[in-house]
Amino acid sequence: MQSYLFYCLTHEGYSIKILSELLEHCLKQQTACFEINENGIKLRSVDSNGKLLIIIDLKVENFKKYKCSKNFVIGIDTTHFYKILKSIRKKESISLFIEKDNETKLGLSTIYKSMTKKTTSYITIQNVENLEISQGSDEEYGFPIICASSDYQKMCKELSIIGTKNIKIKSKFKYIKFIANNEIFSREVKLGDDDYMSDDEESAKEYVANFETSQLTSLMKIASLNTTLTSNIQIYLDIDLPLRLKSNIGNLGTINLYIKSIEQTNSNME
């Protein structure tokens, strides 16, 4: 019988597949840093431009089976990780593992719905340093604007066809507007509700910032991560902090994406 230093099993293989696709889009040809211990699996990675921070937290209690007898900080190539998981379909299970006699490889087994077929692949673990990066707390960001995951995905598709390099975001309390404008026509998509704002909310300063279109559209897959019936994305905005998107990863845990605006990026370069 195979001896494992780390082993986990989940029936939400499709969520792991979508997560790998999102990482492949955001961290092209990069190594993602995973931290594995008795509490679960975490990831903290920054894209090559330093404009996007990704934090993933998969809790031990959300896996069907979970064992970890040693703490690991491992680097996984995002492109090959997605290639291995690309064929996974809904309702298929996946196990991740590190064998005691093969610590340089991460194993991935796909267990198909028929339960009569199992495919096992291995990907080489790369040496990486765990990143200690600070980000805004929930208290600093305040209350989020909540929108349906499908609405965010549709917004990205509707604005991407405009062909502009940048998208302007405006927000005030309960709503957020995404605006794309080129020389021929413009389009605005509003998520949330501004019909019943109080006098204090109406007079508050409006959030306004610009983002690269590719930054927002590359995150469309976040809409597919939450496979629960109430699939929502939480959007946090503060003019002094990066734009923050938060979503569940099925029933396994959460993902937080922190995106710097063009104004913040330019300010850091000065």
C-alpha positions in Angstrom: 0.0 0.0 0.0 1.3 3.4 -1.0 2.5 5.6 1.9 1.6 9.3 1.7 3.1 12.4 3.4 0.1 14.3 2.0 -3.2 13.1 0.6 -6.5 14.8 0.0 -9.7 13.8 -1.8 -12.6 15.9 -2.9 -15.7 15.2 -5.0 -15.4 18.8 -6.3 -12.8 18.1 -9.0 -14.5 20.5 -11.4 -13.9 23.4 -9.0 -10.2 22.5 -8.8 -10.1 22.4 -12.6 -11.7 25.8 -12.9 -9.3 27.1 -10.2 -6.3 25.8 -12.2 -7.6 27.5 -15.4 -7.9 30.8 -13.5 -4.4 30.5 -12.2 -3.1 29.7 -15.7 -4.8 32.8 -17.1 -3.5 35.1 -14.4 0.0 33.6 -13.8 1.0 32.7 -17.3 4.2 30.6 -17.4 4.7 31.3 -13.7 5.1 29.1 -10.7 2.3 29.2 -8.1 3.3 28.8 -4.4 1.2 26.4 -2.4 1.4 26.0 1.3 0.2 22.6 2.6 -0.2 21.7 6.2 -2.6 20.0 8.7 -5.0 23.0 8.4 -5.5 22.8 4.6 -4.1 24.2 1.4 -3.2 27.9 0.8 -1.8 29.8 -2.1 -0.4 33.3 -2.2 1.0 34.5 -5.5 1.6 37.7 -7.4 1.5 38.1 -11.2 4.7 39.0 -13.1 3.7 42.7 -13.3 3.0 43.0 -9.6 -0.5 44.2 -10.3 -2.5 41.2 -9.1 -2.3 39.3 -5.8 -4.1 35.9 -5.5 -4.9 34.4 -2.1 -6.6 31.0 -1.9 -7.6 29.2 1.3 -9.0 25.6 1.1 -10.0 24.4 4.5 -9.1 20.9 5.8 -12.7 20.2 7.0 -14.1 20.7 3.5 -12.3 17.8 1.9 -13.7 14.3 1.8 -10.4 12.9 3.0 -7.3 14.8 4.2 -4.0 13.8 5.7 -0.8 15.8 6.1 2.1 14.6 8.2 4.6 17.2 7.1 4.4 20.9 6.2 5.1 21.7 2.6 5.8 24.9 0.6 5.7 23.8 -3.1 6.0 25.5 -6.4 3.7 24.2 -9.2 3.9 25.4 -12.9 0.4 26.8 -13.6 0.4 25.9 -17.3 1.2 22.2 -16.7 -1.2 22.1 -13.7 -4.1 23.2 -15.9 -3.1 20.8 -18.7 -3.3 17.9 -16.3 -6.8 18.9 -15.0 -8.3 20.3 -18.2 -10.3 17.1 -19.0 -12.1 17.0 -15.7 -15.9 17.2 -15.9 -18.6 18.0 -13.4 -19.2 15.4 -10.6 -15.8 13.9 -11.0 -13.5 13.5 -8.0 -9.8 14.3 -7.7 -7.1 13.4 -5.2 -3.8 15.3 -4.7 -0.9 13.6 -3.0 2.8 13.5 -2.2 4.2 10.0 -1.7 6.7 9.3 1.0 9.3 7.9 -1.4 8.7 10.5 -4.1 8.7 14.0 -2.5 9.7 15.8 -5.6 6.4 15.1 -7.4 2.8 16.2 -6.8 0.4 13.4 -7.8 -3.1 14.1 -9.2 -5.6 11.3 -9.7 -8.9 11.8 -11.5 -11.7 9.5 -10.5 -14.4 9.4 -13.1 -18.2 9.3 -12.5 -18.4 5.6 -13.5 -15.9 4.8 -10.7 -14.3 2.3 -13.0 -11.7 4.6 -14.4 -8.9 6.4 -12.7 -6.1 8.5 -14.3 -3.0 9.5 -12.3 -0.5 12.2 -13.3 2.6 13.7 -11.7 4.0 17.2 -11.9 7.4 18.2 -10.7 7.5 20.3 -7.5 9.7 23.4 -7.8 11.5 25.1 -5.0 9.9 28.5 -4.1 9.9 30.9 -1.2 6.6 31.5 0.6 5.5 35.1 0.0 4.7 37.4 3.0 2.6 40.0 1.4 0.2 42.3 3.3 -3.2 43.2 2.0 -6.1 45.2 3.3 -8.2 43.7 6.1 -12.0 43.3 6.1 -12.2 46.3 8.5 -10.3 48.5 6.1 -12.4 47.6 3.1 -15.8 47.8 4.8 -18.9 46.2 3.4 -18.8 44.7 -0.1 -21.1 45.1 -3.1 -22.5 41.6 -3.8 -23.4 40.6 -7.3 -24.3 37.3 -9.0 -21.2 35.5 -10.4 -22.9 35.2 -13.8 -23.6 39.0 -13.9 -19.8 39.7 -13.4 -19.0 37.2 -16.2 -21.5 38.8 -18.6 -20.2 42.3 -17.8 -16.7 41.2 -18.8 -17.9 39.8 -22.0 -20.0 42.8 -22.9 -17.2 45.3 -22.3 -14.4 43.3 -23.8 -16.0 43.7 -27.3 -15.7 47.5 -27.1 -12.0 47.0 -27.7 -10.7 49.6 -25.2 -7.5 49.1 -23.2 -9.0 50.5 -20.0 -12.2 50.2 -18.1 -13.4 52.9 -15.6 -15.0 51.8 -12.4 -17.4 54.1 -10.4 -19.1 53.1 -7.2 -21.0 54.4 -4.3 -22.2 52.1 -1.5 -24.7 49.7 -3.1 -23.8 49.8 -6.8 -20.8 49.6 -9.0 -20.5 50.8 -12.7 -18.1 49.4 -15.3 -17.6 51.8 -18.2 -15.8 51.2 -21.5 -15.4 54.0 -24.0 -13.7 54.2 -27.4 -13.9 56.9 -30.2 -17.0 55.4 -31.8 -19.3 54.2 -28.9 -19.3 53.5 -25.2 -21.0 51.0 -22.9 -21.8 51.1 -19.2 -22.8 48.1 -17.0 -24.2 48.6 -13.5 -24.2 45.9 -10.9 -26.1 46.5 -7.6 -28.8 49.0 -6.8 -28.7 52.8 -6.4 -32.5 53.4 -6.4 -32.9 53.6 -2.6 -29.9 55.4 -1.3 -30.1 57.5 1.9 -29.2 61.2 1.9 -25.8 60.3 3.6 -25.1 57.6 1.0 -26.1 60.0 -1.9 -23.8 62.7 -0.7 -20.8 60.4 -0.1 -17.7 60.7 -2.3 -17.9 58.4 -5.3 -15.2 55.8 -5.9 -13.5 56.3 -9.3 -10.6 54.4 -10.7 -9.3 53.0 -14.0 -8.2 49.4 -14.7 -6.7 47.6 -17.6 -9.4 45.7 -19.5 -7.2 42.6 -19.7 -6.9 42.6 -15.9 -10.7 42.3 -15.4 -11.5 40.0 -18.3 -8.7 37.5 -17.3 -10.7 36.9 -14.1 -13.9 35.9 -15.8 -13.4 32.3 -14.6 -13.9 33.4 -11.0 -17.7 33.3 -11.9 -17.4 29.5 -12.4 -15.7 28.8 -9.2 -18.7 29.0 -7.0 -20.9 26.0 -7.9 -23.4 26.5 -5.1 -27.0 27.6 -5.7 -26.3 31.1 -4.4 -23.3 31.9 -6.6 -22.1 35.4 -5.7 -19.0 37.6 -5.9 -18.2 40.1 -3.3 -16.6 43.3 -4.6 -14.7 45.5 -2.1 -13.7 49.0 -3.0 -11.5 51.6 -1.3 -9.7 54.3 -3.2 -6.5 53.7 -1.1 -6.5 49.9 -1.6 -6.5 47.5 -4.5 -9.9 46.4 -5.9 -10.8 43.1 -4.1 -12.9 40.3 -5.5 -13.9 37.5 -3.2 -15.7 34.2 -4.1 -16.2 30.7 -2.8 -14.4 27.8 -4.5 -17.3 25.4 -4.5 -17.6 24.2 -0.9 -13.8 23.9 -0.5 -12.8 27.4 0.6 -12.4 30.9 -0.7 -10.3 33.0 -3.2 -9.5 36.7 -2.9 -8.1 38.7 -5.8 -6.5 42.0 -5.2 -6.1 44.2 -8.4 -4.2 47.5 -8.5 -5.7 50.3 -10.5 -3.8 52.2 -13.1 -3.5 55.1 -10.7 -2.0 52.9 -8.0 0.4 51.3 -10.4 1.6 54.7 -11.7 1.9 56.0 -8.1 4.1 53.1 -7.1 6.4 53.8 -10.1 7.0 57.4 -9.1 
